[in-house]
Amino acid sequence: MPEPSDRERAIAAYATEVRAFHAFFGTVLVVIAVLHMAVVFPFLQTRAAVPLIAEALARAKQEATSAEAAIEAMQKAAGALAEFRDALDSGPAALRRAIADQVARSRAAAVEPTLLEEAIKQQIGKQVETLGVALDGALGPLRALQNPPAEIVEALRAAEKDLGRHVLALNEVLREAYAADPAFWQRWDDPGATFGAASPRAEEVLQEIEQARRTLDRRLATAAAALRSRQPELAARSAELTAGGRNLKERLAGVNSRPWSIPLGMGDLARLFPALAGVLTLMVLFRLKRVLALRRAHDGVNLDLLAPSWVVGSRSTPGAWWALILVCAPLVITIHASVATLGDPGLFVSLLGDPSPGSAIAFGAAYAALVLVGIGQLPAVTRGLVGAP
């Protein structure tokens, strides 16, 4: 049996160890929590937000540029569509003159009827091709857009499906009119005559062309109005993102200012903090294991009365689990800081500012070693704080 004086000295040594552990653990908690929550975490969070703001600003500017380009393209298309309408109105007179000239020359040269018929069909094809070129001139600016809005895509698709198809059908319809009546072109004597005068079917196709043209014109006007209404919103969004990016840069510049001024640069502190937190965490866990070992050596002594502790107590103490959570907090902070730091490759660069994978690997290996060693201490600490006797 040990002497009473030896036992008292052992209990006093245990009490001294517990008080020292309390002071050390409290200091570690304060240092890690303050550095993590007030300095490192805001710095990493702000650094992560800066490129996101920049990307959002670039997208907003790109959208505004695309909207301006789309409006300009629709203005050009509307002008070209008016030219297409003029070509459609003036086409019958031009085709009548061309056919009349062809007939006159054929009669003078005594050309065979078959050759005259083929020449007239070719003249009809050329006139319809002229309309197709005018239509392509109207749709060309819309097709040239890199990222057209959905309204323009739908309008272009409908125009190519309806307007383009009906213009091509006009060639066949006029040829049918010529086959039915070789003198059909003389019905265009009236200056205001349209292609519809050639035949009832030609009139039907012409109405379909006019309806499709008006639909396209209306859709372009609606899409242009919608884009113009969005321009103030895009400008306000760009201004908001610009101000947000400026604010983030100011926050980055002020993170390491008084009263939290630290001699290290913020990038250096962000890289070193997980290692510092990991080392302090291991020191806490090792000292706690020592306290638990000393407590086990005094089995049968009411140490809660002789040396009360807010961390180490009897297993029946209601706050034992809270104590375990508190002890694990530095390790959790270390893991979080390690993941957040390694998630920002911009923190690991060479002296010239180039990315340094080797530096990232070295720091990552150090973080992992400290975290794994800390996790390895948890089973013994858990058994000592909340495990069965």
Disulfide bonds with the S-S distance in Angstrom:
none
